[in-house]
Structures are given as C-alpha cells and as structure tokens.
Amino acid sequence: MRWIVSTAAVFLLSACSPEKENVYTVDELTADEVQLAKIIGECRNNSGELHNTPNCGNAEAPDGKPRLERMRKSLGG
C-alpha cells in the first residue's frame, strides 16, 4: 500500500514541476533567425536570471559575427 501511495505522490509532484526549456544549438540558432532574435531579446530583457542559461550562451555566438559585420559597414570598412 505504501508503494502505491509513494508512486502516486511522485507522479503528482512530477506533473507540477516546471516544463524544461528546449536548448538550441549554435547551428540551429544560426539557421533560424526568428528563434535567434527571440532568444536574444529574452536574454537581454532579463539578463540577471537568463545570462548563464545554455540558450543565451548559444545565442551570443551566431549573433556576434553579423553584429561585427554591421559595425564594420557603418564605420565605412
């Protein structure tokens, strides 16, 4: 009987746990500019909590190269 109650409690508690966020790779974010922009926006709006998350770290890599190219163009290079 205890086993049934324990199992039921574990299932109920696991159903209430927050949904795990999908982690995107750098290649996936490079290919999907809409998702990249969404993640970058979320990370910049809540950098205190999200800065060290895998998605924010992975979104910084593909965003850096186009940003440098835009800077070079604006400086006339």
PDB file with one MODEL, atoms N, CA, C and O in Angstrom:
MODEL        1
ATOM      1  N   MET A   1       0.820  -1.188   0.000  1.00  0.00           N
ATOM      2  CA  MET A   1       0.000   0.000   0.000  1.00  0.00           C
ATOM      3  C   MET A   1       0.872   1.262   0.000  1.00  0.00           C
ATOM      4  O   MET A   1       0.576   2.227  -0.705  1.00  0.00           O
ATOM      5  N   ARG A   2       1.938   1.245   0.791  1.00  0.00           N
ATOM      6  CA  ARG A   2       2.829   2.411   0.827  1.00  0.00           C
ATOM      7  C   ARG A   2       3.455   2.658  -0.540  1.00  0.00           C
ATOM      8  O   ARG A   2       3.650   3.801  -0.952  1.00  0.00           O
ATOM      9  N   TRP A   3       3.762   1.574  -1.230  1.00  0.00           N
ATOM     10  CA  TRP A   3       4.371   1.691  -2.543  1.00  0.00           C
ATOM     11  C   TRP A   3       3.446   2.432  -3.500  1.00  0.00           C
ATOM     12  O   TRP A   3       3.900   3.279  -4.269  1.00  0.00           O
ATOM     13  N   ILE A   4       2.171   2.126  -3.459  1.00  0.00           N
ATOM     14  CA  ILE A   4       1.196   2.778  -4.339  1.00  0.00           C
ATOM     15  C   ILE A   4       1.077   4.261  -4.002  1.00  0.00           C
ATOM     16  O   ILE A   4       1.031   5.098  -4.903  1.00  0.00           O
ATOM     17  N   VAL A   5       1.027   4.592  -2.717  1.00  0.00           N
ATOM     18  CA  VAL A   5       0.922   5.979  -2.295  1.00  0.00           C
ATOM     19  C   VAL A   5       2.191   6.748  -2.678  1.00  0.00           C
ATOM     20  O   VAL A   5       2.117   7.884  -3.146  1.00  0.00           O
ATOM     21  N   SER A   6       3.341   6.127  -2.478  1.00  0.00           N
ATOM     22  CA  SER A   6       4.613   6.778  -2.826  1.00  0.00           C
ATOM     23  C   SER A   6       4.705   7.018  -4.330  1.00  0.00           C
ATOM     24  O   SER A   6       5.120   8.092  -4.765  1.00  0.00           O
ATOM     25  N   THR A   7       4.330   6.044  -5.101  1.00  0.00           N
ATOM     26  CA  THR A   7       4.370   6.184  -6.554  1.00  0.00           C
ATOM     27  C   THR A   7       3.416   7.278  -7.020  1.00  0.00           C
ATOM     28  O   THR A   7       3.768   8.085  -7.881  1.00  0.00           O
ATOM     29  N   ALA A   8       2.221   7.308  -6.461  1.00  0.00           N
ATOM     30  CA  ALA A   8       1.245   8.336  -6.823  1.00  0.00           C
ATOM     31  C   ALA A   8       1.767   9.722  -6.461  1.00  0.00           C
ATOM     32  O   ALA A   8       1.586  10.671  -7.224  1.00  0.00           O
ATOM     33  N   ALA A   9       2.411   9.845  -5.310  1.00  0.00           N
ATOM     34  CA  ALA A   9       2.953  11.139  -4.887  1.00  0.00           C
ATOM     35  C   ALA A   9       4.056  11.605  -5.843  1.00  0.00           C
ATOM     36  O   ALA A   9       4.123  12.785  -6.187  1.00  0.00           O
ATOM     37  N   VAL A  10       4.906  10.694  -6.263  1.00  0.00           N
ATOM     38  CA  VAL A  10       5.982  11.049  -7.196  1.00  0.00           C
ATOM     39  C   VAL A  10       5.400  11.517  -8.524  1.00  0.00           C
ATOM     40  O   VAL A  10       5.864  12.509  -9.085  1.00  0.00           O
ATOM     41  N   PHE A  11       4.402  10.824  -9.026  1.00  0.00           N
ATOM     42  CA  PHE A  11       3.786  11.230 -10.293  1.00  0.00           C
ATOM     43  C   PHE A  11       3.094  12.580 -10.173  1.00  0.00           C
ATOM     44  O   PHE A  11       3.183  13.402 -11.084  1.00  0.00           O
ATOM     45  N   LEU A  12       2.413  12.818  -9.072  1.00  0.00           N
ATOM     46  CA  LEU A  12       1.741  14.099  -8.884  1.00  0.00           C
ATOM     47  C   LEU A  12       2.735  15.249  -8.784  1.00  0.00           C
ATOM     48  O   LEU A  12       2.510  16.318  -9.351  1.00  0.00           O
ATOM     49  N   LEU A  13       3.823  15.036  -8.072  1.00  0.00           N
ATOM     50  CA  LEU A  13       4.829  16.083  -7.931  1.00  0.00           C
ATOM     51  C   LEU A  13       5.560  16.341  -9.246  1.00  0.00           C
ATOM     52  O   LEU A  13       5.893  17.484  -9.559  1.00  0.00           O
ATOM     53  N   SER A  14       5.805  15.302 -10.000  1.00  0.00           N
ATOM     54  CA  SER A  14       6.499  15.499 -11.274  1.00  0.00           C
ATOM     55  C   SER A  14       5.598  16.203 -12.290  1.00  0.00           C
ATOM     56  O   SER A  14       6.100  16.907 -13.166  1.00  0.00           O
ATOM     57  N   ALA A  15       4.316  16.033 -12.193  1.00  0.00           N
ATOM     58  CA  ALA A  15       3.388  16.719 -13.088  1.00  0.00           C
ATOM     59  C   ALA A  15       3.341  18.213 -12.789  1.00  0.00           C
ATOM     60  O   ALA A  15       3.020  19.008 -13.673  1.00  0.00           O
ATOM     61  N   CYS A  16       3.651  18.600 -11.571  1.00  0.00           N
ATOM     62  CA  CYS A  16       3.616  20.006 -11.181  1.00  0.00           C
ATOM     63  C   CYS A  16       4.940  20.726 -11.426  1.00  0.00           C
ATOM     64  O   CYS A  16       5.013  21.948 -11.292  1.00  0.00           O
ATOM     65  N   SER A  17       5.968  19.993 -11.777  1.00  0.00           N
ATOM     66  CA  SER A  17       7.272  20.623 -11.981  1.00  0.00           C
ATOM     67  C   SER A  17       7.237  21.459 -13.250  1.00  0.00           C
ATOM     68  O   SER A  17       6.495  21.143 -14.180  1.00  0.00           O
ATOM     69  N   PRO A  18       8.042  22.537 -13.300  1.00  0.00           N
ATOM     70  CA  PRO A  18       8.034  23.390 -14.485  1.00  0.00           C
ATOM     71  C   PRO A  18       8.538  22.640 -15.715  1.00  0.00           C
ATOM     72  O   PRO A  18       9.366  21.734 -15.615  1.00  0.00           O
ATOM     73  N   GLU A  19       8.023  23.037 -16.870  1.00  0.00           N
ATOM     74  CA  GLU A  19       8.399  22.398 -18.116  1.00  0.00           C
ATOM     75  C   GLU A  19       9.842  22.764 -18.458  1.00  0.00           C
ATOM     76  O   GLU A  19      10.244  23.921 -18.329  1.00  0.00           O
ATOM     77  N   LYS A  20      10.607  21.781 -18.890  1.00  0.00           N
ATOM     78  CA  LYS A  20      12.004  22.017 -19.225  1.00  0.00           C
ATOM     79  C   LYS A  20      12.094  22.751 -20.554  1.00  0.00           C
ATOM     80  O   LYS A  20      11.415  22.405 -21.520  1.00  0.00           O
ATOM     81  N   GLU A  21      12.940  23.765 -20.585  1.00  0.00           N
ATOM     82  CA  GLU A  21      13.112  24.587 -21.778  1.00  0.00           C
ATOM     83  C   GLU A  21      13.950  23.835 -22.804  1.00  0.00           C
ATOM     84  O   GLU A  21      14.933  23.180 -22.458  1.00  0.00           O
ATOM     85  N   ASN A  22      13.556  23.935 -24.057  1.00  0.00           N
ATOM     86  CA  ASN A  22      14.304  23.320 -25.147  1.00  0.00           C
ATOM     87  C   ASN A  22      15.609  24.086 -25.344  1.00  0.00           C
ATOM     88  O   ASN A  22      15.593  25.312 -25.458  1.00  0.00           O
ATOM     89  N   VAL A  23      16.727  23.386 -25.385  1.00  0.00           N
ATOM     90  CA  VAL A  23      18.033  24.018 -25.583  1.00  0.00           C
ATOM     91  C   VAL A  23      18.404  23.897 -27.049  1.00  0.00           C
ATOM     92  O   VAL A  23      18.455  22.800 -27.604  1.00  0.00           O
ATOM     93  N   TYR A  24      18.664  25.045 -27.669  1.00  0.00           N
ATOM     94  CA  TYR A  24      19.024  25.093 -29.086  1.00  0.00           C
ATOM     95  C   TYR A  24      20.539  25.152 -29.236  1.00  0.00           C
ATOM     96  O   TYR A  24      21.228  25.782 -28.433  1.00  0.00           O
ATOM     97  N   THR A  25      21.051  24.490 -30.271  1.00  0.00           N
ATOM     98  CA  THR A  25      22.487  24.536 -30.538  1.00  0.00           C
ATOM     99  C   THR A  25      22.808  25.805 -31.321  1.00  0.00           C
ATOM    100  O   THR A  25      21.911  26.482 -31.823  1.00  0.00           O
ATOM    101  N   VAL A  26      24.086  26.115 -31.415  1.00  0.00           N
ATOM    102  CA  VAL A  26      24.524  27.296 -32.167  1.00  0.00           C
ATOM    103  C   VAL A  26      24.121  27.153 -33.632  1.00  0.00           C
ATOM    104  O   VAL A  26      23.676  28.125 -34.242  1.00  0.00           O
ATOM    105  N   ASP A  27      24.269  25.963 -34.204  1.00  0.00           N
ATOM    106  CA  ASP A  27      23.908  25.747 -35.610  1.00  0.00           C
ATOM    107  C   ASP A  27      22.412  25.941 -35.841  1.00  0.00           C
ATOM    108  O   ASP A  27      22.009  26.521 -36.850  1.00  0.00           O
ATOM    109  N   GLU A  28      21.587  25.458 -34.910  1.00  0.00           N
ATOM    110  CA  GLU A  28      20.140  25.644 -35.039  1.00  0.00           C
ATOM    111  C   GLU A  28      19.773  27.121 -34.991  1.00  0.00           C
ATOM    112  O   GLU A  28      18.926  27.579 -35.757  1.00  0.00           O
ATOM    113  N   LEU A  29      20.402  27.857 -34.101  1.00  0.00           N
ATOM    114  CA  LEU A  29      20.099  29.279 -33.986  1.00  0.00           C
ATOM    115  C   LEU A  29      20.628  30.073 -35.171  1.00  0.00           C
ATOM    116  O   LEU A  29      20.018  31.064 -35.573  1.00  0.00           O
ATOM    117  N   THR A  30      21.739  29.657 -35.727  1.00  0.00           N
ATOM    118  CA  THR A  30      22.274  30.325 -36.910  1.00  0.00           C
ATOM    119  C   THR A  30      21.317  30.151 -38.089  1.00  0.00           C
ATOM    120  O   THR A  30      21.129  31.073 -38.882  1.00  0.00           O
ATOM    121  N   ALA A  31      20.722  28.982 -38.198  1.00  0.00           N
ATOM    122  CA  ALA A  31      19.807  28.694 -39.297  1.00  0.00           C
ATOM    123  C   ALA A  31      18.437  29.351 -39.111  1.00  0.00           C
ATOM    124  O   ALA A  31      17.764  29.651 -40.098  1.00  0.00           O
ATOM    125  N   ASP A  32      18.017  29.578 -37.875  1.00  0.00           N
ATOM    126  CA  ASP A  32      16.682  30.117 -37.596  1.00  0.00           C
ATOM    127  C   ASP A  32      16.808  31.508 -36.983  1.00  0.00           C
ATOM    128  O   ASP A  32      16.926  31.649 -35.766  1.00  0.00           O
ATOM    129  N   GLU A  33      16.782  32.531 -37.831  1.00  0.00           N
ATOM    130  CA  GLU A  33      16.982  33.905 -37.365  1.00  0.00           C
ATOM    131  C   GLU A  33      15.850  34.389 -36.471  1.00  0.00           C
ATOM    132  O   GLU A  33      16.078  35.208 -35.581  1.00  0.00           O
ATOM    133  N   VAL A  34      14.626  33.895 -36.691  1.00  0.00           N
ATOM    134  CA  VAL A  34      13.483  34.302 -35.862  1.00  0.00           C
ATOM    135  C   VAL A  34      13.674  33.810 -34.428  1.00  0.00           C
ATOM    136  O   VAL A  34      13.494  34.568 -33.475  1.00  0.00           O
ATOM    137  N   GLN A  35      14.038  32.543 -34.282  1.00  0.00           N
ATOM    138  CA  GLN A  35      14.267  31.986 -32.951  1.00  0.00           C
ATOM    139  C   GLN A  35      15.464  32.667 -32.285  1.00  0.00           C
ATOM    140  O   GLN A  35      15.441  32.930 -31.083  1.00  0.00           O
ATOM    141  N   LEU A  36      16.493  32.949 -33.056  1.00  0.00           N
ATOM    142  CA  LEU A  36      17.675  33.635 -32.531  1.00  0.00           C
ATOM    143  C   LEU A  36      17.292  35.004 -31.987  1.00  0.00           C
ATOM    144  O   LEU A  36      17.699  35.369 -30.884  1.00  0.00           O
ATOM    145  N   ALA A  37      16.514  35.764 -32.749  1.00  0.00           N
ATOM    146  CA  ALA A  37      16.095  37.090 -32.302  1.00  0.00           C
ATOM    147  C   ALA A  37      15.233  37.007 -31.049  1.00  0.00           C
ATOM    148  O   ALA A  37      15.350  37.844 -30.154  1.00  0.00           O
ATOM    149  N   LYS A  38      14.371  36.000 -30.985  1.00  0.00           N
ATOM    150  CA  LYS A  38      13.507  35.820 -29.816  1.00  0.00           C
ATOM    151  C   LYS A  38      14.338  35.542 -28.557  1.00  0.00           C
ATOM    152  O   LYS A  38      14.116  36.147 -27.508  1.00  0.00           O
ATOM    153  N   ILE A  39      15.285  34.628 -28.678  1.00  0.00           N
ATOM    154  CA  ILE A  39      16.107  34.263 -27.512  1.00  0.00           C
ATOM    155  C   ILE A  39      16.992  35.425 -27.091  1.00  0.00           C
ATOM    156  O   ILE A  39      17.144  35.684 -25.897  1.00  0.00           O
ATOM    157  N   ILE A  40      17.575  36.126 -28.049  1.00  0.00           N
ATOM    158  CA  ILE A  40      18.428  37.272 -27.715  1.00  0.00           C
ATOM    159  C   ILE A  40      17.610  38.338 -26.994  1.00  0.00           C
ATOM    160  O   ILE A  40      18.075  38.929 -26.020  1.00  0.00           O
ATOM    161  N   GLY A  41      16.396  38.583 -27.471  1.00  0.00           N
ATOM    162  CA  GLY A  41      15.523  39.553 -26.821  1.00  0.00           C
ATOM    163  C   GLY A  41      15.191  39.164 -25.395  1.00  0.00           C
ATOM    164  O   GLY A  41      15.228  40.002 -24.493  1.00  0.00           O
ATOM    165  N   GLU A  42      14.863  37.891 -25.185  1.00  0.00           N
ATOM    166  CA  GLU A  42      14.557  37.421 -23.834  1.00  0.00           C
ATOM    167  C   GLU A  42      15.778  37.546 -22.927  1.00  0.00           C
ATOM    168  O   GLU A  42      15.656  37.956 -21.773  1.00  0.00           O
ATOM    169  N   CYS A  43      16.945  37.198 -23.443  1.00  0.00           N
ATOM    170  CA  CYS A  43      18.165  37.248 -22.642  1.00  0.00           C
ATOM    171  C   CYS A  43      18.534  38.680 -22.266  1.00  0.00           C
ATOM    172  O   CYS A  43      18.980  38.936 -21.148  1.00  0.00           O
ATOM    173  N   ARG A  44      18.351  39.599 -23.186  1.00  0.00           N
ATOM    174  CA  ARG A  44      18.681  40.997 -22.904  1.00  0.00           C
ATOM    175  C   ARG A  44      17.668  41.636 -21.975  1.00  0.00           C
ATOM    176  O   ARG A  44      18.029  42.509 -21.186  1.00  0.00           O
ATOM    177  N   ASN A  45      16.403  41.224 -22.046  1.00  0.00           N
ATOM    178  CA  ASN A  45      15.377  41.794 -21.178  1.00  0.00           C
ATOM    179  C   ASN A  45      15.463  41.271 -19.754  1.00  0.00           C
ATOM    180  O   ASN A  45      15.010  41.940 -18.825  1.00  0.00           O
ATOM    181  N   ASN A  46      16.036  40.089 -19.563  1.00  0.00           N
ATOM    182  CA  ASN A  46      16.136  39.502 -18.231  1.00  0.00           C
ATOM    183  C   ASN A  46      17.523  38.887 -18.049  1.00  0.00           C
ATOM    184  O   ASN A  46      17.659  37.699 -17.756  1.00  0.00           O
ATOM    185  N   SER A  47      18.535  39.710 -18.226  1.00  0.00           N
ATOM    186  CA  SER A  47      19.904  39.189 -18.210  1.00  0.00           C
ATOM    187  C   SER A  47      20.338  38.682 -16.843  1.00  0.00           C
ATOM    188  O   SER A  47      21.215  37.823 -16.757  1.00  0.00           O
ATOM    189  N   GLY A  48      19.747  39.193 -15.785  1.00  0.00           N
ATOM    190  CA  GLY A  48      20.125  38.738 -14.449  1.00  0.00           C
ATOM    191  C   GLY A  48      19.841  37.273 -14.221  1.00  0.00           C
ATOM    192  O   GLY A  48      20.660  36.566 -13.635  1.00  0.00           O
ATOM    193  N   GLU A  49      18.690  36.805 -14.675  1.00  0.00           N
ATOM    194  CA  GLU A  49      18.312  35.410 -14.474  1.00  0.00           C
ATOM    195  C   GLU A  49      18.730  34.508 -15.628  1.00  0.00           C
ATOM    196  O   GLU A  49      19.057  33.341 -15.411  1.00  0.00           O
ATOM    197  N   LEU A  50      18.726  35.030 -16.842  1.00  0.00           N
ATOM    198  CA  LEU A  50      18.922  34.182 -18.014  1.00  0.00           C
ATOM    199  C   LEU A  50      20.330  34.200 -18.585  1.00  0.00           C
ATOM    200  O   LEU A  50      20.627  33.421 -19.490  1.00  0.00           O
ATOM    201  N   HIS A  51      21.199  35.059 -18.090  1.00  0.00           N
ATOM    202  CA  HIS A  51      22.533  35.222 -18.691  1.00  0.00           C
ATOM    203  C   HIS A  51      23.320  33.911 -18.757  1.00  0.00           C
ATOM    204  O   HIS A  51      24.010  33.661 -19.745  1.00  0.00           O
ATOM    205  N   ASN A  52      23.230  33.090 -17.744  1.00  0.00           N
ATOM    206  CA  ASN A  52      24.034  31.869 -17.692  1.00  0.00           C
ATOM    207  C   ASN A  52      23.308  30.639 -18.225  1.00  0.00           C
ATOM    208  O   ASN A  52      23.788  29.520 -18.041  1.00  0.00           O
ATOM    209  N   THR A  53      22.164  30.816 -18.881  1.00  0.00           N
ATOM    210  CA  THR A  53      21.446  29.670 -19.426  1.00  0.00           C
ATOM    211  C   THR A  53      22.091  29.231 -20.740  1.00  0.00           C
ATOM    212  O   THR A  53      22.713  30.038 -21.430  1.00  0.00           O
ATOM    213  N   PRO A  54      21.942  27.960 -21.082  1.00  0.00           N
ATOM    214  CA  PRO A  54      22.562  27.466 -22.325  1.00  0.00           C
ATOM    215  C   PRO A  54      22.067  28.195 -23.575  1.00  0.00           C
ATOM    216  O   PRO A  54      22.856  28.468 -24.479  1.00  0.00           O
ATOM    217  N   ASN A  55      20.778  28.511 -23.638  1.00  0.00           N
ATOM    218  CA  ASN A  55      20.257  29.182 -24.833  1.00  0.00           C
ATOM    219  C   ASN A  55      20.866  30.566 -25.004  1.00  0.00           C
ATOM    220  O   ASN A  55      21.184  30.963 -26.125  1.00  0.00           O
ATOM    221  N   CYS A  56      21.032  31.304 -23.919  1.00  0.00           N
ATOM    222  CA  CYS A  56      21.622  32.643 -24.039  1.00  0.00           C
ATOM    223  C   CYS A  56      23.078  32.551 -24.487  1.00  0.00           C
ATOM    224  O   CYS A  56      23.528  33.339 -25.319  1.00  0.00           O
ATOM    225  N   GLY A  57      23.796  31.606 -23.943  1.00  0.00           N
ATOM    226  CA  GLY A  57      25.185  31.415 -24.361  1.00  0.00           C
ATOM    227  C   GLY A  57      25.287  31.005 -25.812  1.00  0.00           C
ATOM    228  O   GLY A  57      26.158  31.487 -26.536  1.00  0.00           O
ATOM    229  N   ASN A  58      24.397  30.110 -26.250  1.00  0.00           N
ATOM    230  CA  ASN A  58      24.415  29.655 -27.637  1.00  0.00           C
ATOM    231  C   ASN A  58      23.933  30.735 -28.593  1.00  0.00           C
ATOM    232  O   ASN A  58      24.328  30.741 -29.759  1.00  0.00           O
ATOM    233  N   ALA A  59      23.090  31.648 -28.129  1.00  0.00           N
ATOM    234  CA  ALA A  59      22.585  32.716 -28.997  1.00  0.00           C
ATOM    235  C   ALA A  59      23.622  33.820 -29.197  1.00  0.00           C
ATOM    236  O   ALA A  59      23.580  34.530 -30.202  1.00  0.00           O
ATOM    237  N   GLU A  60      24.537  33.971 -28.266  1.00  0.00           N
ATOM    238  CA  GLU A  60      25.556  35.013 -28.396  1.00  0.00           C
ATOM    239  C   GLU A  60      26.526  34.716 -29.532  1.00  0.00           C
ATOM    240  O   GLU A  60      26.992  35.642 -30.196  1.00  0.00           O
ATOM    241  N   ALA A  61      26.838  33.456 -29.768  1.00  0.00           N
ATOM    242  CA  ALA A  61      27.819  33.087 -30.789  1.00  0.00           C
ATOM    243  C   ALA A  61      27.375  33.458 -32.203  1.00  0.00           C
ATOM    244  O   ALA A  61      28.129  34.136 -32.899  1.00  0.00           O
ATOM    245  N   PRO A  62      26.187  33.048 -32.664  1.00  0.00           N
ATOM    246  CA  PRO A  62      25.817  33.414 -34.032  1.00  0.00           C
ATOM    247  C   PRO A  62      25.445  34.888 -34.179  1.00  0.00           C
ATOM    248  O   PRO A  62      25.436  35.408 -35.294  1.00  0.00           O
ATOM    249  N   ASP A  63      25.138  35.565 -33.079  1.00  0.00           N
ATOM    250  CA  ASP A  63      24.789  36.978 -33.154  1.00  0.00           C
ATOM    251  C   ASP A  63      26.036  37.849 -33.264  1.00  0.00           C
ATOM    252  O   ASP A  63      25.954  38.966 -33.775  1.00  0.00           O
ATOM    253  N   GLY A  64      27.163  37.377 -32.810  1.00  0.00           N
ATOM    254  CA  GLY A  64      28.381  38.188 -32.789  1.00  0.00           C
ATOM    255  C   GLY A  64      28.927  38.530 -34.152  1.00  0.00           C
ATOM    256  O   GLY A  64      29.305  39.676 -34.394  1.00  0.00           O
ATOM    257  N   LYS A  65      28.978  37.563 -35.050  1.00  0.00           N
ATOM    258  CA  LYS A  65      29.558  37.795 -36.376  1.00  0.00           C
ATOM    259  C   LYS A  65      28.757  38.820 -37.190  1.00  0.00           C
ATOM    260  O   LYS A  65      29.353  39.754 -37.728  1.00  0.00           O
ATOM    261  N   PRO A  66      27.425  38.680 -37.300  1.00  0.00           N
ATOM    262  CA  PRO A  66      26.678  39.714 -38.041  1.00  0.00           C
ATOM    263  C   PRO A  66      26.776  41.096 -37.394  1.00  0.00           C
ATOM    264  O   PRO A  66      26.773  42.112 -38.088  1.00  0.00           O
ATOM    265  N   ARG A  67      26.861  41.129 -36.079  1.00  0.00           N
ATOM    266  CA  ARG A  67      26.996  42.411 -35.387  1.00  0.00           C
ATOM    267  C   ARG A  67      28.309  43.077 -35.758  1.00  0.00           C
ATOM    268  O   ARG A  67      28.342  44.283 -36.004  1.00  0.00           O
ATOM    269  N   LEU A  68      29.396  42.306 -35.802  1.00  0.00           N
ATOM    270  CA  LEU A  68      30.688  42.861 -36.192  1.00  0.00           C
ATOM    271  C   LEU A  68      30.685  43.332 -37.645  1.00  0.00           C
ATOM    272  O   LEU A  68      31.291  44.351 -37.977  1.00  0.00           O
ATOM    273  N   GLU A  69      29.999  42.581 -38.507  1.00  0.00           N
ATOM    274  CA  GLU A  69      29.907  42.992 -39.913  1.00  0.00           C
ATOM    275  C   GLU A  69      29.134  44.303 -40.052  1.00  0.00           C
ATOM    276  O   GLU A  69      29.523  45.168 -40.837  1.00  0.00           O
ATOM    277  N   ARG A  70      28.045  44.458 -39.300  1.00  0.00           N
ATOM    278  CA  ARG A  70      27.273  45.707 -39.331  1.00  0.00           C
ATOM    279  C   ARG A  70      28.093  46.861 -38.818  1.00  0.00           C
ATOM    280  O   ARG A  70      28.010  47.965 -39.356  1.00  0.00           O
ATOM    281  N   MET A  71      28.896  46.629 -37.772  1.00  0.00           N
ATOM    282  CA  MET A  71      29.749  47.679 -37.232  1.00  0.00           C
ATOM    283  C   MET A  71      30.796  48.090 -38.265  1.00  0.00           C
ATOM    284  O   MET A  71      31.060  49.280 -38.439  1.00  0.00           O
ATOM    285  N   ARG A  72      31.392  47.116 -38.951  1.00  0.00           N
ATOM    286  CA  ARG A  72      32.404  47.406 -39.956  1.00  0.00           C
ATOM    287  C   ARG A  72      31.807  48.202 -41.115  1.00  0.00           C
ATOM    288  O   ARG A  72      32.442  49.124 -41.626  1.00  0.00           O
ATOM    289  N   LYS A  73      30.587  47.847 -41.532  1.00  0.00           N
ATOM    290  CA  LYS A  73      29.918  48.585 -42.601  1.00  0.00           C
ATOM    291  C   LYS A  73      29.620  50.025 -42.188  1.00  0.00           C
ATOM    292  O   LYS A  73      29.810  50.958 -42.967  1.00  0.00           O
ATOM    293  N   SER A  74      29.152  50.190 -40.953  1.00  0.00           N
ATOM    294  CA  SER A  74      28.788  51.528 -40.501  1.00  0.00           C
ATOM    295  C   SER A  74      30.027  52.418 -40.352  1.00  0.00           C
ATOM    296  O   SER A  74      29.929  53.641 -40.452  1.00  0.00           O
ATOM    297  N   LEU A  75      31.184  51.807 -40.115  1.00  0.00           N
ATOM    298  CA  LEU A  75      32.420  52.578 -39.997  1.00  0.00           C
ATOM    299  C   LEU A  75      33.090  52.800 -41.352  1.00  0.00           C
ATOM    300  O   LEU A  75      34.146  53.427 -41.437  1.00  0.00           O
ATOM    301  N   GLY A  76      32.467  52.281 -42.405  1.00  0.00           N
ATOM    302  CA  GLY A  76      32.995  52.511 -43.751  1.00  0.00           C
ATOM    303  C   GLY A  76      34.014  51.490 -44.188  1.00  0.00           C
ATOM    304  O   GLY A  76      34.779  51.749 -45.117  1.00  0.00           O
ATOM    305  N   GLY A  77      34.051  50.326 -43.544  1.00  0.00           N
ATOM    306  CA  GLY A  77      35.060  49.339 -43.896  1.00  0.00           C
ATOM    307  C   GLY A  77      34.506  48.237 -44.604  1.00  0.00           C
ATOM    308  O   GLY A  77      35.231  47.314 -44.974  1.00  0.00           O
TER     309      GLY A  77
ENDMDL
END
